Amino acid sequence: MSSDFYLRYYVGHKGKFGHEFLEFEFRPDGKLRYANNSNYKNDVMIRKEAYVHKSVMEELKRIIDDSEITKEDDALWPPPDRVGRQKIGLQFKAMLENITNVRPFGDDFRWFLKLKCGNCGEVSDKWQYITLMDSVPLKGGRGSASMVQKCKLCSRENSIDILKDTMKPYHAEDSERFKTIVQFECRGLEPVDFQPQAGFAAEGAETGTPFTEINLQERDWNDYDEKAKESVGIYEVAHQFIKC
């Protein structure tokens, strides 16, 4: 790397006494800017500036030059989100046995998620759930969302909303293939994990026999269709997230 470069490094954490995040900024002329924003034991913002030796800058250049990110084609990156929002789809996959139309049942169905703050990267420790029944107004009269939450680490207000019109059932012909079953509109919050629990419904593939209150927390479920005189089941449940 022969040209000048600019490097910004950001990291945060929380602990027993509060939270803090550190920010380092290296400029081409060797100036180092450091900031520590913390509520650890009621500390306040700390800012420092200094110059680092040329050898430090050379080592930083080497690390960047050897990293994978410099080998990526910028043209392949997704376009920036101009309005501070993105849509993320939840894809579902399972092996279905004599059953179809697997779906979340009712507006009170709970989507259990772990969420990441897009500003500081903090991920929730516990499972949080959102439903179609939840509606929280956004600041400035910008509508509403299923959840509005202030990050415990950086204090940024973020939101996530279930897009009802994107919800799709998982059919017998989808078996063992990933399919997007719902999309979320995310403003600062990004789902990184999903835990299926109770509240799913389905039907017998040949008889239409209804099955309600299906619990997929164990990633496997089975029952018996009296009309068809055969077992039914949902097995090897898996998921992934995609950007839409």
N, C-alpha and C positions, 0 to 999 in steps of 0.2 A: 504494500500500500504506500504509494508515493505522495498522495495528496493529503492535505490537512483533514482532520476529522473532528467531530464533536461527539462526546459521549455523555449520556446521562444514565445514572444507575439509581434505582428506587427499590427499597425493601421495607416491609413493615411487619410488626408482630404485636401480639397482646399477651399480657401475663397477669399475675396476681394483683398488681397494683395499678393496672391501667393499660394503655396502649401507646405505641409510638411508631413513627416511621422515619427512615433516614433517606436522604437524597444527596447524591454526589454528582457534580457536574464538572467535566473536564473540557476546557476550551483549547483551541489550537495553539494559543500562545503559552500554554502551560499553566494557566490559572485554574485553580481548584476552588469550587464553591461547594460548601457543605451546609446542609440544613437538617435540623432535628426538631420535628414537630411532635410534642409529647404531652400527655397528661399524667405521666408517671410521677406519682407523689407530688402532683400539682406543679410540675415543671412547665416552663414556657418555651416558646420557639427559640432555638439557638441557631445563629447564622455565623459562619466563618468563611474567610477567603484567604487563600495562600497560593504560592507558586510551587510547583513540583519540579524535580530535576528532569532533565532531558531523558535520562535513562528510564524514568517512570513512564514518560510518554511513549518511548520506543517499545517498552514492554506491553503497554496497552494496545499499541498498533499491531503488535505481533499476535496478541490474543484475538483481536477483532479479525485480523486477516486469516487466522486459522479456523475461525468459527464457521459453522454451517450457514449462518444467516447471510454471509457475504456471497455465498454461492447460489442464493435464490434469485430468481428473476422477478424484479419488482413489478413487471407487467402482469404477472400471474396472481398478484395479491388482489383480494376483493376490493372494490371501490370503497372509499371512506363513507361512513354513515353521516351524512350531512346534518341530519336532524337529531342526532344523538340517540337513535333507536335502531334495533335490529330484530329480525324475526328468527327464532330458533325452533326447529322441529324436533319432536320426540318420536323416534322410530322404535317400533315394537316388533319382536320376532318370537315365534313359538312354534312348536310342533303340535298340530291339532289332530285329535282323534274323534271322528264322528260328530264334530261340533263346528259351528260357524257363528258369524256375527258377534264376535267377542268385542265388547265395548264398555266404556265407563257408563254407569247407570245413574241418571239423575243429575240435576244441577248441584246437588250437595256432594257429588263425588270428590274425594280428596286426592289431589295430586301431591304426593310427598316428594319433595325435592331438596337437594343441597344446592345453595346458591353462592355465587362468587361475585364480589364487588368488582366492577370493571375498572374502577379508579385505582384501587390499591391492591387488588388481588386477594383480599381476605375471603376465605371460604367458611360458611357456617358450619359449626361443630355438630349441630343437631339437625334432624330432619324437620323441615317446615312444610306446611301444606297450604294450598290455595284451592278455591272452589269457584264455580261460576256464580255462586250466590254472593261472593265477596265483592264489594265495590267500594273503593276508597278514593276520594277526590284528589286530583293532582293539584299542586300549587299553581296559582295563576289562572285557574279556570281552564286548564288544558285537558279536561275530561276526567276519566277515572281509570283505575287499574285494580286488578285482583289483590295486589299487595303493594304497599308503599312502605319503604323501610330505610331508616338511617343507618349507615354502616357504623359498627361499633369501633372500627379502627380509624377511618379517615373522616367520619361524620358526614359523608356525602349522602344525600337523599336519592334513592334509586327506586325503581318500580318494575313490576312484571305483570302482564295481563294475559289471561287465557283467551285465545281467539276462537270463539264457539263455532263459527262457520267452517273452521278448518278440521274439526273433529271427524274422524273416519273410523268405521268399524273394521275389525280384522276378520277376514273371511277364510273359509276352508281353502280356497285357491291361493291364499297368501301364505299358507303354512310353510315354515322354515325359511321365510324371506323377510327382510326388514321392510317395514311399511310405516310411513309417517301417519300417526294417529291423532296428533294435535300439534298446533303451533302456538308459541308464546311470543308476545311482543315485549321486548326487553329494553328498558331504559336504565342502563347502568348495572342491572342484575343479570347474571347469566347462569342458567341451570347447568350443573356439572355432574349431577347424579340423580337417579330416580329410583324410588322403592315402591313397586306395586304392592298394594295391600287389598283390603276388602272393598267391595262396591262394584265389581265387574259383573256383567251379565252376558249370556250367550244363549244359543238355541241349538237343538239337535239338528245335525246336518240334513237328515232325511225326513224327520218328523216335525220339526219346528218346536219341539218340547222346550219350554222356557226354563232356563237355569239362572237364578238370581243370587245375589250375595256371594259371588265367587271371590275367594280370597287367594291372591297370587303371591303372597309374601314369601312363601317357600319356593316360588318359581315353578311349582308343579301343582296340578289340581286334577281330581278325577271324580266321576260320579257314574250313575247308571240311568240310561234312558229306558223307562218302562215300556214305552210304545214300540221302540225298535228292538227291545230285548238285547241291548248291547251296551258296553261301557263307553263312556265319553271322557275326554281328558284334554288338558292343556299342559304341555310339558316344555321343559328347557327354555323358560322365558328369559329373554335377553332384551337389551335396549341400547340405543346410542342416540347422540344428539347431532343434528346437522344444521348448518346455517341455510336459511331459505332466501 
